[in-house]
Amino acid sequence: MSTAVRRIAHLDMDAFYASVELLRYPQLKGLPVVIGGGRRAIDDLLARLQVAHPERHWTSDDLADIPVDFFPRLKDYVGRGVITTATYAARQFGVGSAMGLMKAARLCPQACLLPVDFEQYRHYSRRFKALITDIAPLMEDRGVDEVYIDFTEVPGGQREGGRVLARLIQKSIFEDTGLTCSIGVAPNKLLAKMASELNKPNGISIVHEHDLSSKIWPLACRKINGIGPKADEKLKHHGIETIGQLAACEPAWLQQHFGGKTGAWLADAAHGRDERPVVIHSEPVSMSRETTFERDLHAVRDKAELGAIFTELCQSVASDLQRKGYVGKTIGIKLRFDDFKSVTRDQTLEHYTADAGLIRQTAGQCLKRVPLQRRLRLLGVRVGSLVRAQDAANGAPIAPKKAVQRTPDAIDTVATEPQLF
C-alpha cells in the first residue's frame, strides 16, 4: 500500500485568452489589452491595413507588424458587450472579466480592444492539456484554462511538496506554447485552488496542512471556491471576513445560521478539509448558448430580430450536441432584462433529443411562461439532462424530429405552436 502523502495541484493559465492573443500580436505585450465585444470571424485588422497601406500585401503572417496605433481602443467602443478577459496591465486599472466594455472604457480608455477567437483558445487549451497528461496522467479538466492534477504517485510529485513536478509542467507548457501558468499544490482540491492564486502570474505555491494558519486563514472568505457574494455578505454581517475568523466559528453556530449542509461545509472548508477525488473524466450535465445584445430588444417591436437570434441559439446548441455526441431532454431558457434581473424556465421532454427544431419549439414554450413587458438584454438556450447519443440509442427513447417550416423572414416556427418571437 502506498504511503505517499496526497498532493493535488490546481493549474490555472495566466490571463489565458489575452495571453493567446499576445502570441499573435507580440507588439501589445506589456500594454493594457481587453478581449471581448464580439467574435472574430476574420481578422479585420488586415482588411483595414490593406486599405491604409495598399503598397504592401498584408497576410496573416504579418500580424506582428501591425502598428500599435492601428489597434482599436476601448474608448471608441459603443455597445453592450462585456469583457471576456484582460491582460494584467489592464487589470491594474480595475478592469476585469464580465465587466461591461463601456464601464471599462471609463477606467482604462487607452486599452486595446480585441474580439474573442474561441477556436484559437480551444486549440491552445487542447495543446497544454495534452502536455500535462504526458507528464501526469491523472488530470481533471475544469474548463478551457484550468485543471486539477493528482501529483501523489507521479515522479517528482512529492519532492519539495510538489514544486519539482510543478516546475517541470510549467516549463513544458511555456516551451511548447509560449504561455505561462500558475500552479498551487496542496493536500486537496480546495486548498490547491486557493494556492494557485497566491503567486500569479507564472508562480508556484506550495501549501501543506501545517500552513493553514499562516497562508490560508489570513485570506478573505471569498477566496474559498464556493463562497459567493451573498454568502460573503452574510458572513460579513456577522463580523466574519477572513477564513481564520470562519475557522474559529463553532460548527453548530454555522449550521444554525447557514443551514445544516452549508454550515458543515463552511466549517470543513475553513479548516482545509476536502476529500473530493480528481475526476479523470466527467460527462457534461448540460450545454448552452447565450448572447448579450448590443442594445436592449423588445419582445414585440423587435420580434423578427429576436426570433432570428433565438433560432440561431437553438441551432448552435443542437450543433454542439450533435458534434459532441450527446442528447438531452430538459430544454431551458435564460433571460436578462434591462433592469439586470434574470429569469430561467425549463421543460423536460419524454424523450432525448438533439434536434434544433424540437429544441426551438420547447424553448418557445418556456418563453410563454415569462412576462415579456421589459426590454431584453440577454437571451440564452440550454439543454440539460444529457446522455451520450449512443447510450440513448441503446435504451433511452429518442425524441422524433418535429416538422418545422421555414418562414419568409427565416424564423423557425412550428405550425401547431405559434412562438412569441
N, C-alpha and C positions, 0 to 999 in steps of 0.2 A: 504494500500500500504506500502511495506517495506521501511524503512528509513535507512537501513543498508548501510554502505559505501562499495563500491566494493573492494573486496580483492581477488586477484588472486595469486596463488602460482605456482612456477616452481620448480619441484623436479628433481634433477639430481643425479643418483647414482655415487658414487666416484670410478673412475677407474674400472668400472663395471666388465669387463672381467677378469682383473687381480685380482680383489678382490674375484671373484668366484673361481679362481684358488688357491688363498691363503687359501680358506676354505678346499680345497683338499690337499694342501701342506703347512700346517702352519709353517713348518720349514723354509720357504722362506720369512716369514713376516719381513719387515724392510730392505730386500735386493733388489737391482735393478733386476727387472724381466720384460722381454719383451714377449708379446704374438704376435705370427704371424708366417709366413713362411709356413703354410700348415694346413690342417685339421687333427684332431685326429680321427682315426678310432678305434684304441685300444691304451691303454697306453703302449707304447713300453718300457717305463722305467721298467715295471715289467718283461718283457721278458729278458731285459739286466741284471736285477738284478738276475734273476733265473740262468743265465749263470755264473755271477760273484760270486754268493753265493748259490750254489746248496744245501748247507746243510739246507737251510730253504725254505719252500714252500711259495712263495710270492703271495698275493692276493690283491684285491682292498681295503681290509681293512687295508693294511699295507703301504699305500701311505705316511702317515705322518712319517713313519720310514725310508724313503729313505734318505740316507746321502746327505747333501747339495753338497758335492764334486762330486756326481754322476750325477747331472743335466747338460745337455748340456750348453755350454757357447756361448755367442754371437760371441766371437772372432773366433770360429771354424766354423761359418756358411758360406756357399758358395752357392750363388743362387741369385734369382731375387725377393724374397719375400719382402713384406712390413709389417710394424708394424701395428697391429690392435689396440693395446693399450699397456700401460706400467705402472708400479707402480710409485708412486710419488718419490720413491728413485731413479728410473731410469730417471725420468723426470728432476731431478736436474742436470743431465749431458747433457741436451739439447736434449734428446731422446723424440720423440713424435709420435703420430698417423700419419699414411700414409707415414712415413719416410722409405726409403729403409733400409733393415736389414744390408746390407754391410756398408752403411754410419753410421748407429747406432753403428756398431761394432767398428768403429774408435773412437766414442765418449765415449762408455761405454763397452769395451771388456769383462769386468768381469760379465756382466749381465747374468742371467739365461734365457735361451730361451725355451719357451713352445709353442706347437702348439695350435690352437684355438679349442674350443669344443662348437660349436654353440648350440647343443642340450641341454647342461647343462646351457648355458646362457639363452636360451629361457625358460627353466624350472624356473629359479630364477626370470626372468622377469615377468612371469605369477604370480608367488608367491607374489612378492612385490606389484604388481598392485591390486591383489585381496585384500590384506590387506588395501590398500588405499581406495578402493571403499567401503569397510565395514565401514570405518570411514567417508569418504567424497565422496559421490557417483558421484558428477559431475566432472569427470576426462576425460581429453583429452589425448589419447595415442599418443606420438610423437616418438616412436621408442622403441628399446629394453631396453633402460636405462633412459628414461626421460618422464615426463608427466607434463601437466598443470592441476591444481586443482582449482575449484571455491570454495573459503572459505566463500564467502559472507554470506550465510544463514546457515552455519554449526555451531553447538555449539562449541564455543571456537575460531571460525574463526575471530572474531573481537577483542578478548582480546589481549592486548599488540600488536595490529596491525596484529594479526595472529600468533604470536610467540607461544602461548599456544597450538594451534592446530598443528602447525609445529613440536613442541617438541613431541607431542603425536604420530604423524605419524613416526617421526624419531625413537622413542623408540620402537614402534611396529614392524617396519621393522628390526631393529637390533636384538631384542629379538627373532624374528621368523627365521631370515635368517643368522644373524651374519654379515650382510652387512651394511655399512654406506651410507648416502646420504647427499647432501647439498640442502637446500631449501631457495628460495627467495620469499618473499611475498610483493606485491606491488599493486597499483591500476589497473594494466593491465598486459597483457602477455609480452609486450615489456620490461617493467621495471622489471617484475618478473624474466625473463630470465637473465638479467644483474645482478640482485641482487643475484641470486643463485651462481654466480661466485665470489662474493665478499669475501666469507669466507669459502673457500674449504680447506681441506676436512671436512666433518662432521659438517658443520656450518649452521647457520640460519641467514639470513639477512633480515631486515625489511626496506622497503622504502616507504615513504609517498610522496605526491605531493610536500610538502614543503622541501623535502630532495634533490630535483633535483640539486640545486647549490652546495651542499656540497658532495653528494655521487655519482652523475651521471656525472655532467659536467666535473669533472677533468679526466674522463676516456678517453682512446683513441677512436676515431671514430669506429674502427674495433670492439669494444665491442657491437655495435648495431647489432643485428641479422638482416642480410640483406645487410650490407655493406661489400663487398668482397674486394679482393686485388686490383682490377683495380679501383674501386670507391675510395678506400682509397688512392691509389697513386694519383688519380686526385685531391682529396681534399688536400693532402699534397702539390701538385704542386701550389695550391692557398694559401698555408700557413695555412691550416685548419687541425690541428692534434688532437684536443680534441673535445668532444661533446659540451663543453661550447662554443668553438670557432664556431662550426657549428650552435649552437643556436643563436649566435649573427648575423648570416648572414640574410639578407633580403630574404624572400621567393621568391620575384621576381628575385633576383640575382641567387638563386639556380635553379629556373626554367629555367632561361636563359642559364645556363652553364650545367645543367644536364637533361634538358627536363621538360616538364610540370608536368607529373605524378611523376617522380622520385624526382624532385625538391620539390614538395609539400610534398611528403612522408618524405624526409630528414628533412624538417622544422618541421613536426609533430613529427618525431622520436626524434629529438634533444630536443624538449620541452616535451617529455614523453607522447605524445598523441597517444592512441591506443584503438580503440573501438571493436576490434575483440572479439567475444564471445568464451568461452570454448566450443569446439565442442565435444559432448559426443561420437558420432560415425561418422566416415567418411569412405567412401569407397575408397580403393586404386585406383589410376588412372593408375598404371602400375605395372608390376612385371618383374624382370630382373635377369639374372645371368651373371657373368663375371669372368675371371681368368687372372692373370698375369703370364706369362711363366717364368720358371726357366732360360731359355736362349731365345734370340731373334730367331724367326722362320721365314723361308722364304716361301712365298705362293706356290712356285713350288717345291723347293728342300725338303721342309718339308710338302708336301701336305697331305700325309697319316696321319701324327701326327695331323696336324691342322684340317683335316676332322673329325677325331675321337673326338677331343676336341669340335669342332663346333657342332657335333651331340649330344654330351653329354650335352652341354649347352642348346640346344633346348629341349632335353628330360627333363632336370631338370626344365626349365621354364614351360613346359607343365604339368609336375607333380605337380608343385606348384599351377598352375591354377586349376587343377582338384581337388587337395586336399582341396583347399580353396573355391571351388565352383564358379570360375569366368571364363569368356571367354573374348577374346579381338579381335580387328580387325586391329590394327596398329602394324605391326611387324617391329622391328628395330635392327640395329647392331651398335656396338661401336668398333672402332679400335684405338689402340695407337701404334705408330711406334717407331723405335729405336731412333729417334730424339725427342721423347716425345710429338710430335704433335698428336692430337686426331681428329678423324672424326666420324660422325654419319650419317647413312642413314636409312630411314624408308619407308614403303609402306603400304597403307591402303587397306584392303580387302573389298569386298562387303558384306561378312558375318562374323559373330563372330565365333571364334574357340578356342579350347584348345588342338588341335591335334598336336602331336610332328612332324609328317611328313609334315604337311602343314606349320607349323612354320619354319621347316628346309628348305623347298622349297622356301618360301617367303624371309627368311633371306638370302638365297643364291642369290636370285635376287637382293637384296640390295647390296651384295658383288660385283656384276658385275659393279656397278656404282662407285666403288672406285679403283683408281690406286694402284696396289699392288707391286710396284717395291722395296719399302723399306721393311726391316725386321719388323716383328710384335712383339710388347712387350705385348700387352693386347688384348683380344677378349671378346666381350660381346654380349648378345642377350636380347632383350627387347620386351615385348608385352604390348601395351597400349590400350587406349580407352576401358577400362574394364567395364563390367556389370556383374551382377550375372547371372550364367548359368540358374537359374530358371526363372529369368525375361526375359532373351533372348528367352528361350523356349516358353514363353507365348506370344511372339510377335515379337522379333527380329530374323531375319533369322540366322541359324547356318550354318557355312561352312561345306560342306561334307568332309569326310576324303578322302585324295588322296591315290592312290595306290603307296606304297613305297616298293621297293625291297631291299633286304639285299645283299650287295656285299661281296665278299670273304674277303675283308680287314675290314669288319664291319663298313664301312662308308655308311650312308644313302644317296641314290641318288634317284631322280625321273626320270623315264625313258625318259620323254619328255624334261627335263630341266637339262642338264649337269651342275655340280657345279664346281666352281673354285677350291675348296677343300672341 
